[in-house]
Amino acid sequence: MGMLGIDKFNAIINPPECSILGVGRTVEKPAVHGGEIKIRPMAWFTLSSDHRIVDGATAALFLNHIKKLAENPHLLLI
């Protein structure tokens, strides 16, 4: 939905899916980085998961990994 200009949304899981990742648009916003306020590209990522299939802690670890890769794309080459 980000490509349609949507900032954030909650994706709905369709059977037989166990999770779905929603990605909002990227916009430049002020953010604190290294103790300074800088303009940085920011985006919303939401993960909807079926807790009958996926443990919430495991889903959170996955989303944290996606965040790390989005902030450090060079890690995709390792």
Distance bins in CASP14 RR format, pairs under 12 A and 6 or more apart:
PFRMAT RR
TARGET T0000
AUTHOR 0000-0000-0000
RMODE 2
METHOD distances of the structure
MODEL  1
1 7 0 0 0 0 1 0 0 0 0 0 0
1 8 0 0 0 0 1 0 0 0 0 0 0
1 9 1 0 1 0 0 0 0 0 0 0 0
1 10 0 0 0 0 0 1 0 0 0 0 0
1 11 0 0 0 0 1 0 0 0 0 0 0
1 20 0 0 0 0 0 1 0 0 0 0 0
1 21 0 0 0 0 0 1 0 0 0 0 0
1 22 1 0 0 1 0 0 0 0 0 0 0
1 23 1 0 0 1 0 0 0 0 0 0 0
1 24 1 0 1 0 0 0 0 0 0 0 0
1 25 1 0 0 1 0 0 0 0 0 0 0
1 43 0 0 0 0 0 1 0 0 0 0 0
1 44 0 0 0 0 1 0 0 0 0 0 0
1 45 0 0 0 0 0 1 0 0 0 0 0
1 46 0 0 0 0 0 1 0 0 0 0 0
2 8 0 0 0 0 1 0 0 0 0 0 0
2 9 0 0 0 0 1 0 0 0 0 0 0
2 11 0 0 0 0 0 1 0 0 0 0 0
2 21 0 0 0 0 0 1 0 0 0 0 0
2 22 0 0 0 0 1 0 0 0 0 0 0
2 23 1 0 0 1 0 0 0 0 0 0 0
2 24 1 1 0 0 0 0 0 0 0 0 0
2 25 1 1 0 0 0 0 0 0 0 0 0
2 26 1 0 0 1 0 0 0 0 0 0 0
2 27 0 0 0 0 1 0 0 0 0 0 0
2 43 1 0 0 1 0 0 0 0 0 0 0
2 44 0 0 0 0 1 0 0 0 0 0 0
2 45 0 0 0 0 0 1 0 0 0 0 0
2 46 0 0 0 0 0 1 0 0 0 0 0
3 22 0 0 0 0 0 1 0 0 0 0 0
3 23 0 0 0 0 1 0 0 0 0 0 0
3 24 0 0 0 0 1 0 0 0 0 0 0
3 25 1 0 0 1 0 0 0 0 0 0 0
3 26 0 0 0 0 0 1 0 0 0 0 0
3 43 0 0 0 0 0 1 0 0 0 0 0
4 23 0 0 0 0 0 1 0 0 0 0 0
4 24 0 0 0 0 1 0 0 0 0 0 0
4 25 1 0 0 1 0 0 0 0 0 0 0
5 23 0 0 0 0 0 1 0 0 0 0 0
5 24 1 0 0 1 0 0 0 0 0 0 0
5 25 1 0 1 0 0 0 0 0 0 0 0
5 26 0 0 0 0 1 0 0 0 0 0 0
5 27 0 0 0 0 1 0 0 0 0 0 0
5 43 0 0 0 0 0 1 0 0 0 0 0
5 44 0 0 0 0 0 1 0 0 0 0 0
6 22 0 0 0 0 1 0 0 0 0 0 0
6 23 0 0 0 0 1 0 0 0 0 0 0
6 24 1 0 1 0 0 0 0 0 0 0 0
6 25 1 0 0 1 0 0 0 0 0 0 0
6 26 0 0 0 0 0 1 0 0 0 0 0
6 27 0 0 0 0 0 1 0 0 0 0 0
6 43 0 0 0 0 0 1 0 0 0 0 0
6 44 0 0 0 0 1 0 0 0 0 0 0
6 46 0 0 0 0 0 1 0 0 0 0 0
7 22 0 0 0 0 0 1 0 0 0 0 0
7 23 0 0 0 0 0 1 0 0 0 0 0
7 24 1 0 1 0 0 0 0 0 0 0 0
7 25 1 0 0 1 0 0 0 0 0 0 0
7 26 0 0 0 0 1 0 0 0 0 0 0
7 27 1 0 0 1 0 0 0 0 0 0 0
7 29 0 0 0 0 0 1 0 0 0 0 0
7 42 0 0 0 0 1 0 0 0 0 0 0
7 43 0 0 0 0 1 0 0 0 0 0 0
7 44 1 0 1 0 0 0 0 0 0 0 0
7 45 0 0 0 0 0 1 0 0 0 0 0
7 46 0 0 0 0 0 1 0 0 0 0 0
8 22 0 0 0 0 1 0 0 0 0 0 0
8 23 0 0 0 0 1 0 0 0 0 0 0
8 24 1 0 1 0 0 0 0 0 0 0 0
8 25 0 0 0 0 1 0 0 0 0 0 0
8 26 0 0 0 0 0 1 0 0 0 0 0
8 27 0 0 0 0 0 1 0 0 0 0 0
8 42 0 0 0 0 0 1 0 0 0 0 0
8 43 0 0 0 0 1 0 0 0 0 0 0
8 44 1 1 0 0 0 0 0 0 0 0 0
8 45 0 0 0 0 1 0 0 0 0 0 0
8 46 1 0 0 1 0 0 0 0 0 0 0
8 47 0 0 0 0 0 1 0 0 0 0 0
9 20 0 0 0 0 0 1 0 0 0 0 0
9 21 0 0 0 0 0 1 0 0 0 0 0
9 22 1 0 0 1 0 0 0 0 0 0 0
9 23 0 0 0 0 1 0 0 0 0 0 0
9 24 1 0 0 1 0 0 0 0 0 0 0
9 25 0 0 0 0 0 1 0 0 0 0 0
9 44 0 0 0 0 1 0 0 0 0 0 0
9 45 0 0 0 0 0 1 0 0 0 0 0
9 46 1 0 0 1 0 0 0 0 0 0 0
9 48 0 0 0 0 0 1 0 0 0 0 0
10 20 0 0 0 0 1 0 0 0 0 0 0
10 21 0 0 0 0 0 1 0 0 0 0 0
10 22 0 0 0 0 1 0 0 0 0 0 0
10 24 0 0 0 0 0 1 0 0 0 0 0
10 44 0 0 0 0 0 1 0 0 0 0 0
10 45 0 0 0 0 0 1 0 0 0 0 0
10 46 1 0 1 0 0 0 0 0 0 0 0
10 47 0 0 0 0 1 0 0 0 0 0 0
10 48 1 0 0 1 0 0 0 0 0 0 0
10 49 0 0 0 0 0 1 0 0 0 0 0
11 17 0 0 0 0 1 0 0 0 0 0 0
11 19 0 0 0 0 1 0 0 0 0 0 0
11 20 1 0 1 0 0 0 0 0 0 0 0
11 21 1 0 0 1 0 0 0 0 0 0 0
11 22 1 0 1 0 0 0 0 0 0 0 0
11 23 0 0 0 0 1 0 0 0 0 0 0
11 24 0 0 0 0 0 1 0 0 0 0 0
11 44 0 0 0 0 0 1 0 0 0 0 0
11 45 0 0 0 0 0 1 0 0 0 0 0
11 46 1 0 0 1 0 0 0 0 0 0 0
11 47 0 0 0 0 1 0 0 0 0 0 0
11 48 1 0 1 0 0 0 0 0 0 0 0
11 49 0 0 0 0 0 1 0 0 0 0 0
12 19 0 0 0 0 0 1 0 0 0 0 0
12 20 1 0 0 1 0 0 0 0 0 0 0
12 22 0 0 0 0 0 1 0 0 0 0 0
12 46 0 0 0 0 0 1 0 0 0 0 0
12 48 1 0 0 1 0 0 0 0 0 0 0
12 49 0 0 0 0 0 1 0 0 0 0 0
12 50 0 0 0 0 0 1 0 0 0 0 0
13 19 1 0 0 1 0 0 0 0 0 0 0
13 20 1 0 1 0 0 0 0 0 0 0 0
13 21 0 0 0 0 0 1 0 0 0 0 0
13 22 0 0 0 0 0 1 0 0 0 0 0
13 46 0 0 0 0 0 1 0 0 0 0 0
13 47 0 0 0 0 0 1 0 0 0 0 0
13 48 1 0 1 0 0 0 0 0 0 0 0
13 49 1 0 0 1 0 0 0 0 0 0 0
13 50 1 0 1 0 0 0 0 0 0 0 0
13 51 0 0 0 0 0 1 0 0 0 0 0
13 52 0 0 0 0 0 1 0 0 0 0 0
13 53 0 0 0 0 1 0 0 0 0 0 0
13 54 0 0 0 0 0 1 0 0 0 0 0
13 59 0 0 0 0 0 1 0 0 0 0 0
14 20 1 0 0 1 0 0 0 0 0 0 0
14 48 0 0 0 0 0 1 0 0 0 0 0
14 50 0 0 0 0 0 1 0 0 0 0 0
15 50 0 0 0 0 1 0 0 0 0 0 0
15 52 0 0 0 0 0 1 0 0 0 0 0
15 53 0 0 0 0 0 1 0 0 0 0 0
16 50 0 0 0 0 1 0 0 0 0 0 0
16 53 0 0 0 0 1 0 0 0 0 0 0
17 47 0 0 0 0 0 1 0 0 0 0 0
17 48 0 0 0 0 1 0 0 0 0 0 0
17 49 0 0 0 0 1 0 0 0 0 0 0
17 50 1 0 0 1 0 0 0 0 0 0 0
17 53 0 0 0 0 1 0 0 0 0 0 0
17 54 0 0 0 0 0 1 0 0 0 0 0
18 47 0 0 0 0 0 1 0 0 0 0 0
18 48 0 0 0 0 1 0 0 0 0 0 0
18 49 1 0 0 1 0 0 0 0 0 0 0
18 50 1 0 1 0 0 0 0 0 0 0 0
18 51 0 0 0 0 1 0 0 0 0 0 0
18 52 0 0 0 0 1 0 0 0 0 0 0
18 53 1 0 1 0 0 0 0 0 0 0 0
18 54 1 0 1 0 0 0 0 0 0 0 0
18 55 0 0 0 0 0 1 0 0 0 0 0
18 56 0 0 0 0 0 1 0 0 0 0 0
18 58 0 0 0 0 0 1 0 0 0 0 0
18 59 0 0 0 0 1 0 0 0 0 0 0
18 62 0 0 0 0 0 1 0 0 0 0 0
19 46 0 0 0 0 0 1 0 0 0 0 0
19 47 1 0 0 1 0 0 0 0 0 0 0
19 48 1 0 0 1 0 0 0 0 0 0 0
19 49 1 0 1 0 0 0 0 0 0 0 0
19 50 1 0 0 1 0 0 0 0 0 0 0
19 51 0 0 0 0 0 1 0 0 0 0 0
19 52 0 0 0 0 0 1 0 0 0 0 0
19 53 0 0 0 0 1 0 0 0 0 0 0
19 54 1 0 1 0 0 0 0 0 0 0 0
19 55 0 0 0 0 0 1 0 0 0 0 0
19 56 0 0 0 0 1 0 0 0 0 0 0
19 58 0 0 0 0 1 0 0 0 0 0 0
19 59 1 0 0 1 0 0 0 0 0 0 0
19 60 0 0 0 0 0 1 0 0 0 0 0
19 62 1 0 0 1 0 0 0 0 0 0 0
19 63 0 0 0 0 1 0 0 0 0 0 0
19 66 0 0 0 0 0 1 0 0 0 0 0
20 45 0 0 0 0 0 1 0 0 0 0 0
20 46 0 0 0 0 1 0 0 0 0 0 0
20 47 1 0 0 1 0 0 0 0 0 0 0
20 48 1 0 1 0 0 0 0 0 0 0 0
20 49 0 0 0 0 1 0 0 0 0 0 0
20 50 0 0 0 0 1 0 0 0 0 0 0
20 54 0 0 0 0 0 1 0 0 0 0 0
20 59 0 0 0 0 0 1 0 0 0 0 0
20 62 0 0 0 0 0 1 0 0 0 0 0
20 63 0 0 0 0 0 1 0 0 0 0 0
21 43 0 0 0 0 0 1 0 0 0 0 0
21 44 0 0 0 0 0 1 0 0 0 0 0
21 45 1 0 0 1 0 0 0 0 0 0 0
21 46 1 0 0 1 0 0 0 0 0 0 0
21 47 1 0 1 0 0 0 0 0 0 0 0
21 48 0 0 0 0 1 0 0 0 0 0 0
21 49 0 0 0 0 1 0 0 0 0 0 0
21 59 0 0 0 0 0 1 0 0 0 0 0
21 62 0 0 0 0 1 0 0 0 0 0 0
21 63 1 0 0 1 0 0 0 0 0 0 0
21 65 0 0 0 0 0 1 0 0 0 0 0
21 66 1 0 0 1 0 0 0 0 0 0 0
21 67 0 0 0 0 0 1 0 0 0 0 0
21 70 0 0 0 0 0 1 0 0 0 0 0
22 43 0 0 0 0 0 1 0 0 0 0 0
22 44 0 0 0 0 1 0 0 0 0 0 0
22 45 1 0 0 1 0 0 0 0 0 0 0
22 46 1 0 1 0 0 0 0 0 0 0 0
22 47 1 0 0 1 0 0 0 0 0 0 0
22 48 1 0 0 1 0 0 0 0 0 0 0
22 49 0 0 0 0 0 1 0 0 0 0 0
22 63 0 0 0 0 0 1 0 0 0 0 0
22 66 0 0 0 0 0 1 0 0 0 0 0
23 43 1 0 0 1 0 0 0 0 0 0 0
23 44 1 0 0 1 0 0 0 0 0 0 0
23 45 1 0 1 0 0 0 0 0 0 0 0
23 46 0 0 0 0 1 0 0 0 0 0 0
23 47 0 0 0 0 0 1 0 0 0 0 0
23 63 0 0 0 0 0 1 0 0 0 0 0
23 66 0 0 0 0 1 0 0 0 0 0 0
23 67 0 0 0 0 0 1 0 0 0 0 0
23 70 0 0 0 0 1 0 0 0 0 0 0
24 41 0 0 0 0 0 1 0 0 0 0 0
24 42 0 0 0 0 1 0 0 0 0 0 0
24 43 1 0 1 0 0 0 0 0 0 0 0
24 44 1 0 1 0 0 0 0 0 0 0 0
24 45 1 0 0 1 0 0 0 0 0 0 0
24 46 0 0 0 0 1 0 0 0 0 0 0
24 70 0 0 0 0 0 1 0 0 0 0 0
25 41 0 0 0 0 0 1 0 0 0 0 0
25 42 0 0 0 0 1 0 0 0 0 0 0
25 43 1 0 0 1 0 0 0 0 0 0 0
25 44 0 0 0 0 1 0 0 0 0 0 0
25 45 0 0 0 0 0 1 0 0 0 0 0
26 40 0 0 0 0 1 0 0 0 0 0 0
26 41 1 0 1 0 0 0 0 0 0 0 0
26 42 1 0 0 1 0 0 0 0 0 0 0
26 43 1 0 1 0 0 0 0 0 0 0 0
26 44 0 0 0 0 1 0 0 0 0 0 0
26 45 0 0 0 0 0 1 0 0 0 0 0
26 70 0 0 0 0 1 0 0 0 0 0 0
27 39 0 0 0 0 0 1 0 0 0 0 0
27 40 0 0 0 0 1 0 0 0 0 0 0
27 41 1 0 0 1 0 0 0 0 0 0 0
27 42 1 0 0 1 0 0 0 0 0 0 0
27 43 1 0 0 1 0 0 0 0 0 0 0
27 44 0 0 0 0 1 0 0 0 0 0 0
28 38 0 0 0 0 0 1 0 0 0 0 0
28 39 1 0 1 0 0 0 0 0 0 0 0
28 40 1 0 0 1 0 0 0 0 0 0 0
28 41 1 0 1 0 0 0 0 0 0 0 0
28 42 1 0 0 1 0 0 0 0 0 0 0
28 43 0 0 0 0 0 1 0 0 0 0 0
29 37 0 0 0 0 0 1 0 0 0 0 0
29 38 0 0 0 0 1 0 0 0 0 0 0
29 39 1 0 0 1 0 0 0 0 0 0 0
29 40 1 0 0 1 0 0 0 0 0 0 0
29 41 0 0 0 0 1 0 0 0 0 0 0
29 42 1 0 1 0 0 0 0 0 0 0 0
29 43 0 0 0 0 1 0 0 0 0 0 0
29 44 0 0 0 0 0 1 0 0 0 0 0
30 36 0 0 0 0 0 1 0 0 0 0 0
30 37 1 0 1 0 0 0 0 0 0 0 0
30 38 1 0 0 1 0 0 0 0 0 0 0
30 39 1 0 1 0 0 0 0 0 0 0 0
30 40 1 0 0 1 0 0 0 0 0 0 0
30 41 0 0 0 0 0 1 0 0 0 0 0
30 42 0 0 0 0 1 0 0 0 0 0 0
31 37 1 0 0 1 0 0 0 0 0 0 0
31 38 1 0 0 1 0 0 0 0 0 0 0
31 39 1 0 0 1 0 0 0 0 0 0 0
31 40 1 0 1 0 0 0 0 0 0 0 0
31 41 0 0 0 0 1 0 0 0 0 0 0
31 42 1 0 0 1 0 0 0 0 0 0 0
31 43 0 0 0 0 0 1 0 0 0 0 0
31 71 0 0 0 0 0 1 0 0 0 0 0
32 38 1 0 0 1 0 0 0 0 0 0 0
32 39 0 0 0 0 0 1 0 0 0 0 0
32 40 0 0 0 0 1 0 0 0 0 0 0
32 42 0 0 0 0 0 1 0 0 0 0 0
33 39 0 0 0 0 1 0 0 0 0 0 0
33 40 1 0 0 1 0 0 0 0 0 0 0
33 41 0 0 0 0 0 1 0 0 0 0 0
33 42 0 0 0 0 0 1 0 0 0 0 0
33 71 0 0 0 0 0 1 0 0 0 0 0
34 40 0 0 0 0 0 1 0 0 0 0 0
40 70 0 0 0 0 0 1 0 0 0 0 0
40 71 0 0 0 0 1 0 0 0 0 0 0
41 70 0 0 0 0 1 0 0 0 0 0 0
41 71 0 0 0 0 1 0 0 0 0 0 0
41 73 0 0 0 0 0 1 0 0 0 0 0
42 67 0 0 0 0 0 1 0 0 0 0 0
42 70 0 0 0 0 0 1 0 0 0 0 0
42 71 0 0 0 0 0 1 0 0 0 0 0
43 66 0 0 0 0 0 1 0 0 0 0 0
43 67 0 0 0 0 1 0 0 0 0 0 0
43 70 1 0 0 1 0 0 0 0 0 0 0
43 71 0 0 0 0 0 1 0 0 0 0 0
44 63 0 0 0 0 0 1 0 0 0 0 0
44 66 0 0 0 0 0 1 0 0 0 0 0
44 67 0 0 0 0 0 1 0 0 0 0 0
44 70 0 0 0 0 0 1 0 0 0 0 0
45 59 0 0 0 0 0 1 0 0 0 0 0
45 60 0 0 0 0 0 1 0 0 0 0 0
45 62 0 0 0 0 0 1 0 0 0 0 0
45 63 1 0 0 1 0 0 0 0 0 0 0
45 64 0 0 0 0 0 1 0 0 0 0 0
45 65 0 0 0 0 0 1 0 0 0 0 0
45 66 1 0 0 1 0 0 0 0 0 0 0
45 67 1 0 0 1 0 0 0 0 0 0 0
45 68 0 0 0 0 0 1 0 0 0 0 0
45 69 0 0 0 0 0 1 0 0 0 0 0
45 70 1 0 0 1 0 0 0 0 0 0 0
45 71 0 0 0 0 0 1 0 0 0 0 0
46 59 0 0 0 0 0 1 0 0 0 0 0
46 60 0 0 0 0 0 1 0 0 0 0 0
46 63 0 0 0 0 1 0 0 0 0 0 0
46 66 0 0 0 0 0 1 0 0 0 0 0
46 67 0 0 0 0 0 1 0 0 0 0 0
47 54 0 0 0 0 1 0 0 0 0 0 0
47 56 0 0 0 0 1 0 0 0 0 0 0
47 58 0 0 0 0 0 1 0 0 0 0 0
47 59 1 0 1 0 0 0 0 0 0 0 0
47 60 0 0 0 0 1 0 0 0 0 0 0
47 61 0 0 0 0 0 1 0 0 0 0 0
47 62 1 0 0 1 0 0 0 0 0 0 0
47 63 1 0 1 0 0 0 0 0 0 0 0
47 64 0 0 0 0 1 0 0 0 0 0 0
47 65 0 0 0 0 0 1 0 0 0 0 0
47 66 1 0 0 1 0 0 0 0 0 0 0
47 67 0 0 0 0 0 1 0 0 0 0 0
48 54 0 0 0 0 0 1 0 0 0 0 0
48 56 0 0 0 0 0 1 0 0 0 0 0
48 59 0 0 0 0 1 0 0 0 0 0 0
48 63 0 0 0 0 0 1 0 0 0 0 0
49 55 0 0 0 0 1 0 0 0 0 0 0
49 56 1 0 0 1 0 0 0 0 0 0 0
49 57 0 0 0 0 0 1 0 0 0 0 0
49 58 0 0 0 0 1 0 0 0 0 0 0
49 59 1 0 1 0 0 0 0 0 0 0 0
49 60 0 0 0 0 1 0 0 0 0 0 0
49 61 0 0 0 0 0 1 0 0 0 0 0
49 62 0 0 0 0 1 0 0 0 0 0 0
49 63 0 0 0 0 1 0 0 0 0 0 0
50 56 0 0 0 0 0 1 0 0 0 0 0
50 59 0 0 0 0 1 0 0 0 0 0 0
51 57 0 0 0 0 0 1 0 0 0 0 0
51 58 0 0 0 0 0 1 0 0 0 0 0
51 59 0 0 0 0 1 0 0 0 0 0 0
51 60 0 0 0 0 0 1 0 0 0 0 0
53 59 0 0 0 0 1 0 0 0 0 0 0
54 60 0 0 0 0 0 1 0 0 0 0 0
54 61 0 0 0 0 0 1 0 0 0 0 0
54 62 0 0 0 0 1 0 0 0 0 0 0
54 63 0 0 0 0 0 1 0 0 0 0 0
55 61 0 0 0 0 1 0 0 0 0 0 0
55 62 0 0 0 0 0 1 0 0 0 0 0
56 62 0 0 0 0 1 0 0 0 0 0 0
56 63 0 0 0 0 1 0 0 0 0 0 0
56 64 0 0 0 0 0 1 0 0 0 0 0
57 63 0 0 0 0 0 1 0 0 0 0 0
57 64 0 0 0 0 0 1 0 0 0 0 0
58 64 0 0 0 0 0 1 0 0 0 0 0
58 65 0 0 0 0 0 1 0 0 0 0 0
59 65 0 0 0 0 0 1 0 0 0 0 0
59 66 0 0 0 0 0 1 0 0 0 0 0
60 66 0 0 0 0 0 1 0 0 0 0 0
60 67 0 0 0 0 0 1 0 0 0 0 0
61 67 0 0 0 0 0 1 0 0 0 0 0
61 68 0 0 0 0 0 1 0 0 0 0 0
62 68 0 0 0 0 0 1 0 0 0 0 0
62 69 0 0 0 0 0 1 0 0 0 0 0
63 69 0 0 0 0 0 1 0 0 0 0 0
63 70 0 0 0 0 0 1 0 0 0 0 0
64 70 0 0 0 0 0 1 0 0 0 0 0
64 71 0 0 0 0 0 1 0 0 0 0 0
65 71 0 0 0 0 0 1 0 0 0 0 0
65 72 0 0 0 0 0 1 0 0 0 0 0
65 75 0 0 0 0 1 0 0 0 0 0 0
65 76 0 0 0 0 0 1 0 0 0 0 0
66 72 0 0 0 0 0 1 0 0 0 0 0
66 73 0 0 0 0 0 1 0 0 0 0 0
66 75 0 0 0 0 0 1 0 0 0 0 0
66 76 0 0 0 0 0 1 0 0 0 0 0
67 73 0 0 0 0 0 1 0 0 0 0 0
67 75 0 0 0 0 0 1 0 0 0 0 0
68 74 0 0 0 0 0 1 0 0 0 0 0
68 75 1 0 0 1 0 0 0 0 0 0 0
68 76 0 0 0 0 0 1 0 0 0 0 0
68 78 0 0 0 0 0 1 0 0 0 0 0
69 75 1 0 1 0 0 0 0 0 0 0 0
69 76 1 0 0 1 0 0 0 0 0 0 0
69 77 0 0 0 0 0 1 0 0 0 0 0
69 78 0 0 0 0 0 1 0 0 0 0 0
70 76 0 0 0 0 1 0 0 0 0 0 0
72 78 0 0 0 0 1 0 0 0 0 0 0
END
